[in-house]
Amino acid sequence: MKKTGNSKLTGLDQFIEKEYGKRGTEKRDEFEAGYEVFKLGALLHDARVAKGLTQEELAARVGKNKSYISKIENDIKEVRLSTLQEIVEVGLGGKVRVSISL
């Protein structure tokens, strides 16, 4: 991230490193694992909204209840990959892509 004219501003990567340490440290690994779970809920929320569906409508399409969808979107409940795939494919008409980076 480029610095702006204001020398007091830092980029996101610099902020994360300052607060959670360098990549590979225990504190940083815990932060990044939590972020990935949060990101999943946010992605699901954005996809649902883009399709013009309420949580209740999405839940009905996949045989779940509204609170289940809400808990996934708000990072309160973890979701199994097979269930996420069903929500995305059946409920939203999309595809789930998974990647592993080493």
ChimeraX attribute file (.defattr): number of C-alpha atoms within 10 A of each C-alpha:
attribute: neighborCount
match mode: 1-to-1
recipient: residues
	/A:1	8
	/A:2	7
	/A:3	10
	/A:4	10
	/A:5	7
	/A:6	7
	/A:7	7
	/A:8	7
	/A:9	12
	/A:10	13
	/A:11	11
	/A:12	10
	/A:13	11
	/A:14	14
	/A:15	12
	/A:16	15
	/A:17	12
	/A:18	10
	/A:19	12
	/A:20	17
	/A:21	16
	/A:22	15
	/A:23	12
	/A:24	9
	/A:25	11
	/A:26	12
	/A:27	13
	/A:28	17
	/A:29	15
	/A:30	12
	/A:31	15
	/A:32	15
	/A:33	11
	/A:34	12
	/A:35	12
	/A:36	11
	/A:37	18
	/A:38	17
	/A:39	15
	/A:40	18
	/A:41	22
	/A:42	16
	/A:43	12
	/A:44	19
	/A:45	20
	/A:46	13
	/A:47	15
	/A:48	20
	/A:49	12
	/A:50	10
	/A:51	13
	/A:52	12
	/A:53	15
	/A:54	14
	/A:55	19
	/A:56	15
	/A:57	15
	/A:58	22
	/A:59	19
	/A:60	13
	/A:61	14
	/A:62	16
	/A:63	11
	/A:64	15
	/A:65	15
	/A:66	15
	/A:67	12
	/A:68	17
	/A:69	21
	/A:70	17
	/A:71	14
	/A:72	20
	/A:73	24
	/A:74	18
	/A:75	17
	/A:76	13
	/A:77	14
	/A:78	16
	/A:79	18
	/A:80	9
	/A:81	11
	/A:82	10
	/A:83	11
	/A:84	18
	/A:85	17
	/A:86	19
	/A:87	24
	/A:88	19
	/A:89	14
	/A:90	14
	/A:91	20
	/A:92	20
	/A:93	10
	/A:94	13
	/A:95	13
	/A:96	12
	/A:97	6
	/A:98	6
	/A:99	5
	/A:100	4
	/A:101	3
	/A:102	3
